[in-house]
């Protein structure tokens, strides 16, 4: 098993270290605007009297995670309800409300389902195309009552991954603890509380070379917009596969969740 690749049409995706970039994008674009598209969509569902059925997913627990000493001094431990996760993954409701513990409070989020891939997306490994994958169900939304917030949740057969961003709470990450044989133990934390620097660069290499003339500004008669999908190609490196217990499904789930997070941030700016 080596690297594997994911092709997703018309959307945006990023990899592990870009999770913090995604959260930064969410927090930096959702404050101060009148009403962003995702908040407007949630409001529209409420105006149509659509019910946001509440699913009980998390139970707050006490846990002393020594492995995070010196890295993350503040976090919330939670236990995931596997029946609750199964209900969302199988029923795929159009709208949902879930609550999760964070520090000394419970935060409620209102979410609506979204499709993050084209019908012909492909996953490829060094052995060829990988078809033995059950795609999850993806949601975006806001913290209930906070139109300036932004939320993205991804539900899979065996895990849930979420990010929440607001002025009051900062950037919150929700994910399964990396523990042997863990199926329901989760950690919820603010990325602002991390004590380690995340060395992240996101730019095109500046080599001093100029693009060929054929890649310069389009001619005046060229169309300025298009409704065609942009097909993107992404690579998940081998070490990420190893970090996910050398499990293909877990690795792809994680990549899909990052894709959901990033696409929500772009969609909230009407970039896709």
Helices and strands as residue ranges (DSSP letters): E 4-9, H 18-29, H 37-47, E 53-55, E 58-61, G 66-68, E 76-80, H 82-91, E 95-102, E 105-114, E 122-125, E 128-129, E 137-143, E 150-155, E 160-166, E 170-176, E 185-190, G 191-193, G 213-215, E 231-236, H 238-243, H 248-267
